[in-house]
Amino acid sequence: MTLGGLLLDRGFVFPGKSCGNSILLAQRSAYHVHWYVYPVMIWLELLTDFLCVERTSFDIAYITELDPLWQDDHLSVLIHPEALIFANPIATAACSVDCASTSAGRVRNEMFWCAGCHGTMYPMNGNIAGEYSDIQGALLAAERFAFKMHRQLLADGTSGPQAVCSKYKMPIMDKRQYRFQLTNPVRHVRGPFTCPPIGASTVPYEGGKTIPIRGEDYGFLVWRKRNCCVTIIP
């Protein structure tokens, strides 16, 4: 979808799925994630002379269909055993505080196990329990995957004082480092919630952003904050 509709033959069929037991219960869904390296600033030549811009090219960095940890709650615990600590009603209820704070503009990074109004970061896979809207479920899957990339040391810390001189390993993701902008199926390009932080409520902008067909794919442009120090040598 984000490659202009190009169909990639993976050699097997394992589509995302969703189901609900009752109209009175929030539905459970499952999503796969395709993570692309997408250096839009370089392509648009907006910051060509800025030394802190990474000179990367387009790449298909990760597809979860090939990752058994993404499809199984029990296997995924191998990379985040601390999930056993947060799998309780108290830790889950605390995410309501993160929801209110993030929606008001202040991300509570100390509550790293929470994804604000979207749910919890655990388990770090595509199985979404309690999905109340398509945008919320797909966004939570993308946020969990970003955390998973950090936990597997495939994504680095690029913000904060530690990142001024170089990137560093960040096994516990800093939620303030990323913002997710909806691009598909209906792009979100204007308004105060165009690039909301992780955990901000989707209610203010999700209206009219979906196509009423079950199984629709979603795309997000992921913005990453980077702190950098440029040394000028006379």
Order of alpha helices (4+ residues) and beta strands (2+ residues): beta-beta-beta-alpha-beta-alpha-alpha-alpha-alpha-beta-alpha-beta-beta-beta-beta
